[in-house]
Amino acid sequence: MRTHQGSKGLAAGTACLAVFLAGPAARAASPAAALAKDDITLSLREKVIKNLSSSGLVLAFHVAVANPARAPRQLVRYRYRVRIDQKEYINTAVTLAEPLAVPPGGETLIALPVKITYDLLRQVIGPIEGQALCDIVGEMYFLTERAKEQKASFAYSGEFPIFKDPEVDLLPLDVVDLTVGGADVVFHPRFKNANGYDLIVDAIDFELAFSGRPVLSGSIPGDKSLPRTGEKTFALPFLIDFFEAGEDIRAGFGRDEIPCRFTGQIRIASVWGPLVIRFDTIQSLRLSKKS
């Protein structure tokens, strides 16, 4: 456990859920239920999706812990159950090796991050597409200055997306002109979006190699955003000088196909933060030669 000014952290066992204490937050609204004047209260502040990728994500519930007493309280243990689309995903209890202090007369912000792995999720729930609903319920247990235990209950929910990386494939290479010294070609990469929402693409940076030799690199120009459950094909014209590229590439253009490797990354702007998706496509590229 690492502790620094205004924040503390602890691991939450095999469930990949952790609690992080941060500095004082603004006072939350009073809960509807009647509580003793020195009872700890919990109020949800926000839900944040982090580390989104095609393998999973972290759904963090940011909770304000209010301690109205004149003495500090210590968080000593907690238990929780996570259900996703009404099916149990996590059910566990954790006792802290070292209690965490909650200062008196104010609030402390706690993040309850639920790590969601799509592979595990599909094992528990079955096929799942688009998005899912996560419910987390449980109790936190605090010790008073007289070593009396206080319980504070919580129940929160939040939706999260099931994200799929864009797929990349390559259309035949247009050979506009072919001479002894080189070729005038147009390269056509195609990007497919299997998600049920648009992907706002800021940039696609790439490197292209034929027969193991680099022939082109840079960024794809123009509008690169991908429509939901749709695709977009780009046209990248360039010239190849066989004297610079080498004999392997010259020989490759004498056949019907040439070995191709297309690598790079896609930078996506999303409501869950920026995403960087790397791709590496290897295939034999068919040559479409003009008569």
C-alpha positions in Angstrom: 0.0 0.0 0.0 1.3 3.4 -0.9 0.3 6.5 1.0 0.9 10.1 0.1 -0.6 13.5 1.1 -4.3 13.5 0.3 -4.5 9.9 -1.0 -4.2 6.3 0.2 -4.7 3.0 -1.6 -5.2 -0.6 -1.1 -5.6 -3.7 -3.2 -8.8 -5.7 -3.1 -7.8 -9.3 -3.6 -8.5 -11.4 -6.6 -11.5 -9.5 -7.7 -9.3 -6.7 -9.2 -11.4 -4.1 -7.2 -9.6 -1.5 -5.1 -10.4 1.4 -2.9 -8.4 4.6 -3.2 -8.8 7.4 -0.7 -8.2 10.9 -2.0 -8.3 14.4 -0.3 -11.3 16.2 1.0 -14.2 16.8 -1.3 -17.2 19.2 -1.2 -20.0 18.1 1.2 -22.5 15.8 -0.4 -26.3 16.2 0.1 -27.8 14.5 3.2 -29.1 11.0 2.6 -32.9 10.5 2.9 -32.7 7.9 5.6 -32.4 9.2 9.2 -29.0 8.5 10.7 -27.3 9.2 13.9 -25.4 12.5 13.9 -22.0 10.9 13.9 -22.8 8.1 11.4 -20.6 7.8 8.3 -22.5 8.5 5.1 -21.7 7.5 1.5 -22.8 9.5 -1.6 -22.0 8.7 -5.3 -20.3 11.6 -7.0 -19.6 10.3 -10.5 -18.9 7.2 -12.6 -15.8 7.1 -14.8 -14.7 4.6 -17.4 -10.9 4.1 -17.7 -8.4 1.9 -19.6 -11.0 1.0 -22.2 -9.7 -1.5 -24.8 -11.0 -4.5 -26.7 -10.0 -6.7 -23.7 -11.9 -4.8 -21.1 -12.1 -1.7 -19.0 -12.3 -0.2 -15.5 -15.6 1.2 -14.3 -14.8 3.5 -11.2 -17.5 4.7 -8.9 -16.3 7.9 -7.1 -17.9 8.0 -3.7 -17.8 10.9 -1.1 -17.4 9.5 2.5 -18.7 12.0 5.0 -17.5 11.8 8.6 -19.6 14.3 10.7 -18.0 13.1 14.0 -15.4 15.1 15.9 -13.0 12.1 15.8 -11.5 10.2 12.9 -12.9 6.9 11.7 -11.0 3.9 10.4 -12.1 1.8 7.4 -11.2 -1.7 8.5 -13.1 -4.0 6.1 -15.7 -4.0 3.3 -17.8 -6.5 1.4 -19.4 -6.1 -2.0 -21.2 -7.9 -4.8 -21.0 -6.9 -8.4 -23.8 -8.0 -10.8 -23.6 -7.4 -14.6 -26.8 -7.6 -16.5 -28.5 -9.2 -13.5 -25.8 -12.0 -13.3 -23.3 -12.2 -10.5 -19.7 -11.2 -11.5 -18.0 -10.7 -8.2 -19.0 -11.5 -4.6 -16.3 -11.0 -2.0 -15.2 -9.6 1.4 -11.9 -7.9 2.2 -10.3 -7.2 5.6 -7.6 -4.5 5.4 -4.2 -5.4 6.6 -3.9 -1.7 7.7 -7.0 0.4 8.5 -7.5 3.6 6.5 -8.2 6.8 8.4 -11.2 9.0 7.5 -10.6 12.5 9.0 -13.4 14.1 11.1 -15.6 17.0 10.1 -15.4 16.7 6.4 -15.4 14.3 3.4 -13.0 12.0 1.7 -13.3 10.9 -1.9 -13.2 7.1 -2.5 -12.9 5.4 -5.9 -14.3 1.9 -6.2 -12.8 0.6 -9.5 -14.4 -2.5 -10.9 -12.1 -4.2 -13.4 -14.1 -5.8 -16.2 -12.4 -8.3 -18.5 -14.5 -9.2 -21.5 -13.3 -12.8 -21.7 -14.3 -13.4 -18.1 -17.5 -11.5 -18.6 -18.5 -13.8 -21.5 -17.7 -16.9 -19.4 -20.1 -15.6 -16.6 -22.8 -14.0 -18.7 -22.5 -15.5 -22.2 -22.5 -13.5 -25.5 -22.8 -9.8 -24.9 -22.8 -6.9 -27.4 -23.0 -3.1 -27.3 -23.2 -2.3 -23.6 -24.0 -3.8 -20.2 -25.2 -2.6 -16.8 -23.1 -3.0 -13.7 -24.6 -3.0 -10.2 -22.4 -2.9 -7.1 -23.8 -3.2 -3.6 -22.1 -3.7 -0.3 -21.0 -2.3 3.0 -18.0 -0.5 4.4 -17.1 -1.0 8.1 -15.5 1.7 10.2 -14.2 1.7 13.7 -14.9 4.6 16.0 -12.5 6.0 18.6 -14.1 3.6 21.1 -13.5 0.6 18.8 -17.2 0.4 18.0 -17.9 -0.8 14.5 -20.1 1.4 12.2 -21.5 0.1 8.9 -22.2 2.2 5.9 -24.1 0.6 3.0 -23.8 1.5 -0.7 -25.6 0.5 -3.9 -24.6 2.1 -7.3 -25.1 1.2 -10.9 -23.5 2.3 -14.2 -23.4 1.3 -17.9 -20.3 0.5 -19.8 -19.5 -0.3 -23.4 -18.4 -3.5 -25.0 -15.6 -2.2 -27.2 -14.2 -3.9 -30.4 -11.0 -2.8 -32.1 -11.4 -1.7 -35.7 -10.5 -4.4 -38.2 -8.1 -3.7 -41.0 -7.8 -5.5 -44.4 -6.2 -4.6 -47.7 -7.8 -4.3 -51.1 -5.8 -5.2 -54.3 -3.0 -2.8 -55.1 -3.8 -0.7 -58.2 -0.7 -0.7 -60.5 -1.3 2.4 -62.6 2.0 2.2 -64.5 4.8 -0.3 -64.4 8.2 0.2 -66.0 11.7 -1.3 -65.7 12.6 1.4 -63.2 9.6 1.5 -61.0 5.8 1.5 -60.4 3.0 4.1 -60.0 0.6 2.5 -57.5 -2.4 3.2 -55.3 -2.7 1.4 -52.0 -6.2 0.8 -50.5 -6.4 -0.1 -46.8 -9.9 -0.7 -45.5 -10.9 -0.1 -41.8 -14.1 -1.7 -40.4 -16.0 -0.6 -37.2 -18.0 -3.4 -35.6 -19.2 -1.2 -32.8 -22.7 0.2 -32.6 -21.4 3.7 -32.4 -19.3 6.0 -34.5 -15.5 6.1 -33.9 -14.1 9.6 -34.1 -10.6 9.1 -35.4 -8.1 11.8 -34.9 -5.2 10.1 -36.8 -4.1 6.9 -38.4 -0.3 6.7 -38.6 1.2 3.8 -40.6 4.1 2.0 -42.1 3.9 -0.1 -45.3 6.3 -2.7 -46.5 6.4 -4.9 -49.6 8.6 -8.1 -49.6 10.0 -7.0 -46.2 11.2 -3.6 -47.5 9.6 -0.3 -46.3 8.0 1.6 -49.2 5.7 4.2 -47.5 5.0 5.7 -44.1 3.1 8.7 -42.7 -0.5 9.6 -41.7 -3.7 9.0 -43.7 -5.2 12.3 -44.8 -8.8 13.5 -44.7 -11.7 12.4 -42.7 -10.9 9.2 -41.0 -13.9 8.7 -38.6 -15.6 5.3 -38.9 -19.4 5.0 -39.0 -21.1 2.6 -36.6 -21.1 -1.0 -38.0 -19.6 0.5 -41.1 -16.3 0.8 -42.9 -14.1 3.2 -44.8 -11.6 2.6 -47.6 -8.7 5.0 -48.2 -6.6 5.6 -51.4 -2.9 6.2 -50.9 -1.1 6.9 -54.3 2.8 6.7 -54.4 5.7 5.9 -56.6 8.2 3.0 -56.1 11.7 3.3 -57.4 13.0 -0.3 -58.0 16.6 0.8 -57.8 16.1 2.1 -54.3 13.5 -0.5 -53.2 15.6 -3.5 -54.2 15.4 -6.5 -56.4 12.9 -8.4 -54.2 10.3 -5.7 -54.8 11.1 -5.6 -58.5 10.6 -9.3 -58.7 7.4 -9.1 -56.7 5.8 -6.8 -59.2 6.4 -9.4 -61.9 4.0 -11.7 -60.2 0.3 -11.6 -59.4 0.8 -11.0 -55.6 3.4 -9.4 -53.4 4.0 -10.0 -49.7 2.7 -7.0 -47.7 2.8 -5.8 -44.1 0.7 -2.8 -43.0 1.3 -1.6 -39.4 0.5 1.5 -37.3 -1.9 2.9 -34.8 -5.3 4.5 -34.8 -5.9 7.4 -32.4 -9.6 7.7 -31.4 -11.3 10.5 -29.4 -14.1 9.1 -27.3 -16.3 10.1 -24.3 -14.3 7.6 -22.3 -11.0 9.4 -23.1 -8.5 9.0 -25.9 -7.9 5.5 -27.3 -4.8 4.2 -29.1 -5.4 1.1 -31.2 -2.4 -0.7 -32.8 -2.8 -2.8 -35.9 -0.5 -5.2 -37.8 -1.9 -6.7 -41.0 0.1 -9.2 -43.0 -1.2 -10.6 -46.3 -0.4 -11.3 -49.8 -1.5 -8.2 -51.8 -3.0 -8.9 -55.1 -1.7 -6.7 -58.0 -4.4 -5.1 -60.1 -2.4 -4.1 -63.2 -3.8 -1.7 -65.7 -3.5 -2.8 -69.4 
